[in-house]
Amino acid sequence: MDSQHWRAVITAAQAGDRRALDELVAGWLPLVYNIVGRALNGHADVDDVVQETMLRAVGHLGSLRDPDSFRSWLVAIAMRQIRDRARQKTPDRLVEEAPASDFAELTVLRLQLEGQRREVAEAVRWLDDEDRQLLSLWWLEVAGELTRRELAAAVGITRQHAAVRVQRMKERLETSRGIVRALDGACPGLRELTGSWDGRPDSVWRKRLARHIRGCGYCGGTREAVVPAERLLAGIALVPLPVGFTLSLAFGGKTAAAATSAGWSAKLLGALTKPAVAVTAGATIAAGGAYVVTQPPDAAPPRAAIAPTATATPEPPRSSAPPAATPRSSPPPTKKTDPYGTVVDAVDRAPDPNARPAALPRRPESGITSTGGPKAVMQHRGDRVTLTGRGYVLVRWQISPRSRPGALVMPSWTGLEGRLFHVASGGWRRMDDPLPGAPNGYATGMGGPDIGHAVLPPGTQQMWQNEYFYLDGTVTLTQNERGCDYGLIVFPSDRDAVVRDINEGPADGAIRYGLVRDTGTDSAPVPQYVTRSVPADPATVPQRSRV
């Protein structure tokens, strides 16, 4: 940023120039938003901390003696607010308040990061709070938005101490990058190790996984040269403010005397309290001393998060009377209707835990190829895998309401060519089965009273731990996480593996036997949320799509 320009803007704002103050807030808000967002990793408190930071900066602008030090002064205010918020929150309180949006995910999605840049952004999840706070500043230093002097001043340490702290943080970041890389692989030992993991990164699991990686030839190797993090971060811009982001900087209960004593000049106070509104690129000063950052006039309208059921055809009420005429056109009477696609999974009750599954019909197998390899791990919205061939596929569910509970936006199958059936459910349990001796407040695989629940869209079939599908053709499966946190692991499989899984029941230590859904014909259940089209947003696939 042009230091001479900002010196003039800051000086004018201190003198009470409303337009200058407007430009100052609009110009520096993205920097504060990125610092706070990365430090708190998108916690629900981000907006509050950003607002408090800007309120304090505007409120104490008159006390700033040197306009050239505005940036380091503003960053120091932001860091104090981050630390104050951390001290105010007990661990229990932080667990109860789910993150609004994972900032690592926002970085990946909004900046369309790929490859090792995406790996660095996702590794942030594995850092402790203190490291993440320091990373939020070092990231901006590498990107040229801050200097090392400003970084040290914001943390309240010397430049020499800052160098040591940054180096240690970088070492832990590289360890976390290795974990992200390993979890994307197909190491059978790592799969066994993470069997009891709830999918939420923390320092305990970081140490466990790091130990495994150091002693594992499969995970320890890398398929490409690892680029230093600073070289990757240098090319990553600031994450843009969310569309419609609102920042209200109001006096609240301040009196004019209190505002003046806090550092407001009389001229600035008068300007802010006049009944007028000034609008510039994205920011508004409103009457009564309120700042409201608005969506620029030429910005795209915000797109609402649409659950897959939003456009779904509602199920008709169950009745013994003949159904009323439907809008679906009927084929000419002379043509035989293809039954495929006329049966879609409906909500069912869990079978008796001791009820053995029916025999699984035998379908021809030539094998399935997957763009995700033998184990595709899909942990974030937008992750996808394309499957091709003739055979069986396992989709394993990992739901993490402790990380973020709420409504589940279901995965969807798109671009189907050929046929796809939902043939069996297994994994020794339905996800809503009670978990005996479950730790950390889990009552079932869908959550519990201590941590919140994952909630299915109305009419959605309750998933089991393992869901098996038969594909004869090609299809893409997309992870559409937008509410409750969840992950999918996709394995090409075979009929023998399905039979072994579903026939392990309570006698073998499982909660229940599996369930066979396949009828052996084209009237076997078609999975919900499947379509032959390729929509721009896979999360809009109807619940009972016609295939």
Summary of the structure (lengths in Angstrom):
residues: 547
radius of gyration: 27.4
end to end distance: 54.2
largest distance: 88.1
contacts: 1664
relative contact order: 0.11
helix: 38%
strand: 17%
